[in-house]
Amino acid sequence: MKPETAGKIKYGVWGLIVGAILAMIIGFAWGGWKTAGTTKRMSEEAVLASQAAICVAQFMKDPNHEENLKEFEKLSSWERYKFIEKGGWDKMPGQEKADYDVSRACADGLEVLIKK
């Protein structure tokens, strides 16, 4: 192999490697690319947020929601999710038992309503 050809191949391969690395850095940093783990986490957070909103809506739809809200206000922060579980507002249609995270997120949402 001629020295000129070897040099072209060497710098060509290095150019491909550096170009691929730069493309990945730009793609993930500014291009909006996501890994599978990131998209899974984002979708789980979106589902949790929608279920928490449904929980708050079910709580407020209850005929005794004003009394329940006053009682909820009196509870400590670690007892509030149990109050929501006991009331059943955190259960989504078709579920027998709600997820703990939904109860906590619902409690957070109700705390925001209390502060308003």
PAZAPA-4460 file (N, C-alpha, C; in steps of 0.05 Angstrom, whole numbers, plus 32768, in hexadecimal, padded with zeros to 4 digits):
% residues 116
    n_x    n_y    n_z   ca_x   ca_y   ca_z    c_x    c_y    c_z   seq   type   mol
   8011   7FE9   8000   8000   8000   8000   8012   8019   8000     1      M     A
   800A   802C   7FF1   801A   8045   7FEF   8016   8055   8008     2      K     A
   802A   8064   8010   8028   8075   8028   8011   808A   8026     3      P     A
   800C   8094   800D   7FF6   80A7   800A   7FDB   809A   800F     4      E     A
   7FD8   8081   8006   7FBF   8072   8009   7FBB   806C   8027     5      T     A
   7FD0   8063   8034   7FCE   805D   8051   7FC6   8075   8061     6      A     A
   7FD1   808C   805A   7FCB   80A5   8068   7FAE   80AD   8063     7      G     A
   7FA4   80AA   804B   7F88   80B0   8045   7F75   809E   8054     8      K     A
   7F7C   8085   8055   7F6B   8072   8064   7F6B   8078   8082     9      I     A
   7F83   807E   808D   7F85   8084   80A9   7F75   809D   80B1    10      K     A
   7F79   80B3   80A2   7F6A   80CB   80A8   7F4C   80C9   80A1    11      Y     A
   7F46   80B9   808E   7F2A   80B4   8087   7F1B   80A6   809D    12      G     A
   7F28   8091   80A9   7F1C   8082   80BF   7F19   8094   80D7    13      V     A
   7F2E   80A4   80DD   7F2C   80B6   80F4   7F17   80CB   80EF    14      W     A
   7F14   80D4   80D7   7EFE   80E7   80D1   7EE3   80DB   80D5    15      G     A
   7EDF   80C2   80CE   7EC5   80B5   80D2   7EC0   80B2   80F0    16      L     A
   7ED4   80AA   8100   7ED0   80A7   811D   7EC9   80C1   812A    17      I     A
   7ED9   80D6   8124   7ED3   80F0   8130   7EB8   80FB   8127    18      V     A
   7EB2   80F7   810E   7E98   8100   8103   7E81   80F2   8111    19      G     A
   7E83   80D8   8115   7E6E   80C9   8123   7E6B   80D3   8140    20      A     A
   7E81   80D7   814D   7E7F   80E1   8169   7E73   80FC   816A    21      I     A
   7E7B   810E   8159   7E6F   8129   8158   7E51   8128   8151    22      L     A
   7E4A   8117   813F   7E2D   8114   8138   7E1D   810A   8150    23      A     A
   7E28   80F8   8160   7E1A   80EE   8177   7E18   8103   818D    24      M     A
   7E2E   8112   8191   7E2D   8127   81A5   7E18   813D   819E    25      I     A
   7E19   8145   8185   7E06   815A   817C   7DE9   814F   817D    26      I     A
   7DE6   8136   8174   7DCB   812A   8174   7DBE   8128   818F    27      G     A
   7DCE   811E   81A3   7DC3   811A   81BD   7DC1   8134   81CD    28      F     A
   7DD4   8147   81C8   7DD3   8160   81D7   7DBF   8173   81CC    29      A     A
   7DBF   8177   81B2   7DAD   818C   81A6   7D99   8181   8192    30      W     A
   7D9D   8169   8189   7D8C   815F   8174   7D72   8152   817D    31      G     A
   7D6F   814E   8197   7D57   8142   81A2   7D57   8124   81A2    32      G     A
   7D6E   8117   819D   7D6F   80FA   819E   7D6C   80F1   81BB    33      W     A
   7D60   80DB   81BF   7D5C   80CF   81DA   7D64   80B2   81DA    34      K     A
   7D6D   80A8   81F1   7D72   808C   81F4   7D58   807E   81FB    35      T     A
   7D59   8064   81FA   7D41   8054   8201   7D39   8058   821E    36      A     A
   7D4D   805A   8230   7D48   805E   824C   7D3C   8079   8252    37      G     A
   7D45   808D   8244   7D3A   80A8   8248   7D1D   80A9   823E    38      T     A
   7D17   809D   8228   7CFB   809E   821E   7CE9   808E   8230    39      T     A
   7CF3   8078   823B   7CE2   8068   824D   7CDC   8078   8266    40      K     A
   7CF0   8085   8271   7CEC   8096   8289   7CD9   80AD   8284    41      R     A
   7CDC   80BA   826D   7CCA   80D0   8265   7CAE   80C6   8262    42      M     A
   7CA9   80AF   8257   7C8E   80A5   8253   7C82   809D   826E    43      S     A
   7C92   8092   8280   7C88   808A   829A   7C80   80A3   82AA    44      E     A
   7C90   80B9   82A8   7C8A   80D2   82B5   7C70   80DE   82AA    45      E     A
   7C6C   80DC   8290   7C54   80E7   8283   7C3B   80D7   828C    46      A     A
   7C3D   80BD   828E   7C27   80AD   8297   7C21   80B3   82B5    47      V     A
   7C36   80B6   82C5   7C32   80BD   82E1   7C24   80D8   82E4    48      L     A
   7C2C   80EB   82D4   7C20   8106   82D6   7C03   8105   82CE    49      A     A
   7BFC   80F6   82B9   7BE0   80F4   82B1   7BCF   80E5   82C6    50      S     A
   7BDB   80D0   82D2   7BCC   80C2   82E6   7BC8   80D3   82FF    51      Q     A
   7BDC   80E3   8306   7BD9   80F5   831D   7BC4   810A   8318    52      A     A
   7BC2   8114   82FF   7BAD   8128   82F9   7B92   811B   82FA    53      A     A
   7B8F   8102   82F2   7B76   80F4   82F4   7B6E   80F0   8311    54      I     A
   7B82   80E9   8321   7B7E   80E5   833E   7B73   80FF   834B    55      C     A
   7B80   8115   8345   7B77   812F   8350   7B5A   8135   8346    56      V     A
   7B55   812F   832D   7B3A   8134   8322   7B25   8122   8330    57      A     A
   7B2C   8109   8335   7B1A   80F7   8343   7B15   8100   8360    58      Q     A
   7B2A   810B   836D   7B28   8115   8388   7B15   812D   8388    59      F     A
   7B18   813F   8375   7B08   8157   8375   7AEB   8151   836C    60      M     A
   7AE7   813B   835E   7ACD   8134   8354   7ABC   8127   836A    61      K     A
   7AC9   811E   8380   7ABB   8112   8396   7AA8   8126   83A2    62      D     A
   7A90   811D   83AA   7A7C   8130   83B5   7A86   813D   83CF    63      P     A
   7A96   8130   83DE   7AA0   813A   83F8   7ABD   8145   83F5    64      N     A
   7AC4   814F   83DE   7ADF   8157   83D9   7AE9   816E   83EB    65      H     A
   7AD6   8180   83F3   7ADF   8196   8404   7AE7   818C   8420    66      E     A
   7AD7   817A   842B   7ADE   816F   8445   7AF7   815E   8443    67      E     A
   7AF9   814E   842D   7B11   813E   8429   7B2A   814F   8426    68      N     A
   7B27   8166   8419   7B3E   8177   8415   7B47   8184   8430    69      L     A
   7B33   818B   8441   7B3A   8195   845B   7B48   8180   846C    70      K     A
   7B3E   8167   846B   7B4B   8151   8479   7B67   814B   846E    71      E     A
   7B69   814D   8454   7B83   8148   8447   7B97   815D   8450    72      F     A
   7B8E   8175   8453   7B9F   818B   845B   7BAB   8187   8477    73      E     A
   7B9B   817B   8489   7BA4   8176   84A4   7BB9   8160   84A7    74      K     A
   7BBA   814E   8493   7BCC   8137   8495   7BE9   8140   848F    75      L     A
   7BFB   8130   849A   7C18   8135   8494   7C1E   812B   8478    76      S     A
   7C34   8133   846E   7C3B   812D   8452   7C3D   810F   844C    77      S     A
   7C46   8100   8460   7C49   80E3   845B   7C2F   80D4   845F    78      W     A
   7C1B   80E0   846B   7C01   80D3   846E   7BEE   80DA   8457    79      E     A
   7BF4   80EE   8447   7BE2   80F7   8433   7BDE   80E2   841D    80      R     A
   7BF3   80D4   8415   7BF0   80C0   83FF   7BDF   80A9   8409    81      Y     A
   7BE0   80A3   8423   7BCF   808D   842E   7BB2   8095   842E    82      K     A
   7BAD   80AF   8433   7B91   80B9   8432   7B86   80B7   8416    83      F     A
   7B97   80BC   8402   7B8E   80BA   83E6   7B8A   809D   83DF    84      I     A
   7B9B   808B   83E8   7B97   806F   83E2   7B7E   8065   83EF    85      E     A
   7B79   806D   8408   7B61   8064   8416   7B48   806D   8408    86      K     A
   7B48   8086   83FD   7B31   8090   83EE   7B2D   8084   83D3    87      G     A
   7B42   8078   83C8   7B41   806A   83AF   7B42   807D   8396    88      G     A
   7B4A   8096   839B   7B4B   80A9   8384   7B63   80A3   8372    89      W     A
   7B76   8095   837C   7B8E   8090   836C   7B8C   8078   8359    90      D     A
   7B76   8069   835C   7B72   8052   834A   7B68   805B   832F    91      K     A
   7B74   8050   831B   7B6C   8056   8300   7B57   8041   82F7    92      M     A
   7B46   8047   82E5   7B32   8033   82DC   7B40   8019   82D3    93      P     A
   7B36   8004   82DE   7B41   7FE9   82D7   7B57   7FE0   82EA    94      G     A
   7B5F   7FF0   82FC   7B74   7FE8   830F   7B68   7FE0   832A    95      Q     A
   7B74   7FCB   8336   7B6B   7FC3   8350   7B79   7FD3   8366    96      E     A
   7B93   7FD8   8361   7BA3   7FE7   8375   7BB4   7FFB   8366    97      K     A
   7BB5   8013   8370   7BC4   8028   8363   7BE1   8027   836A    98      A     A
   7BF1   8034   835A   7C0E   8035   835F   7C14   804A   8374    99      D     A
   7C28   8045   8384   7C30   8057   839A   7C38   8073   838E   100      Y     A
   7C45   8073   8377   7C4E   808C   836B   7C36   809D   8363   101      D     A
   7C20   8091   835B   7C08   80A0   8353   7BFD   80AE   836C   102      V     A
   7BFD   80A0   8383   7BF2   80AC   839B   7C03   80C4   83A4   103      S     A
   7C1E   80C1   83A2   7C30   80D7   83AA   7C2C   80EE   8397   104      R     A
   7C2B   80E9   837D   7C28   80FF   836A   7C0C   810D   836D   105      A     A
   7BF8   80FD   8373   7BDD   8108   8378   7BDE   811A   8391   106      C     A
   7BEB   8111   83A6   7BEE   8121   83BE   7BFC   813B   83B8   107      A     A
   7C11   813A   83A8   7C1F   8152   83A0   7C0C   8165   8391   108      D     A
   7BFC   815A   837F   7BE9   816A   8370   7BD4   8177   8382   109      G     A
   7BCB   8169   8395   7BB7   8174   83A8   7BC4   8189   83BA   110      L     A
   7BDD   8186   83C1   7BEB   819B   83D0   7BEC   81B5   83C1   111      E     A
   7BF0   81B3   83A6   7BF0   81CB   8396   7BD5   81D8   8396   112      V     A
   7BBF   81C8   8396   7BA4   81D4   8398   7BA0   81E1   83B2   113      L     A
   7BAA   81D6   83C7   7BA7   81E2   83E2   7BB4   81FD   83E4   114      I     A
   7BCB   81FF   83D8   7BDB   8218   83DA   7BCF   822F   83CA   115      K     A
   7BBE   8228   83B6   7BB2   823D   83A6   7B9B   824C   83B4   116      K     A
***
